[in-house]
């Protein structure tokens, strides 16, 4: 692939992802080609940054999901204890936020 064609693809990728001025990006990348010949490295850096951002977002979402699941398990444990202590279903439902269907499945 020629440097010019690769440059155009890199600029298109950067423009779509970064929402910058295409002309400005082309000028900057042409300057890099003339000075250092490292357009491929620049394009790879943008791609790698995207991968890193994706991994970070995935970790954050995983932590959120883990916290949600932990809170749910706590509510279920509380409901089981309350049901064993013969607490009224209305109070168990109110304090745990569990549905009638969920509470009925715990009774079994």
Secondary structure, DSSP 4 states (H G I P E B T S, - for coil): --HHHHHHHHHHHHHHHH---HHHHHHHHHHHHHHT--HHHHHHHHHHHHHHHHHHHHHHHHHHHHHHHHHHHHHHHHHHHHHHTT--HHHHHHHH---HHHHHHHH-
